[in-house]
């Protein structure tokens, strides 16, 4: 799975948000999404089965005009944060908007679908995944951190 993204869990209790069906945490930059739905997960840590794609729906409201969306994923585990490289067909976030497309207007409600392959060779571990959706100016349009477990 390619949702292995994150920053260490050094967030305060006040930064915890109860999203659609799973609890996510505030990033250092960018607004939280309105809701995050991880298929098969109702409470964190979300289990990410090896050999399958993890499916995540991210609902957010654009706070400005967006002509591009680039997903950036990081995983944090054992005190280390590493970027997670998405497959080429998943690097353009505009292609993964549910029922919409870029450009996105200010105040428009948007749903982005992230599908990350969790490879069978990944070690079983607990981690924090961070997803940033970055716009045409390399500014974070929305971001969240999620506790997860590769199983």
Beta strands, then each sheet from edge to edge (+ up, - down):
strand 1: 16-18
strand 2: 23-25
strand 3: 35-38
strand 4: 46-48
strand 5: 52-61
strand 6: 70-77
strand 7: 80-84
strand 8: 109-118
strand 9: 125-134
strand 10: 140-150
sheet 1: 1+ 2-
sheet 2: 3+ 5- 8+
sheet 3: 4+ 10+ 9- 6+ 7-
end
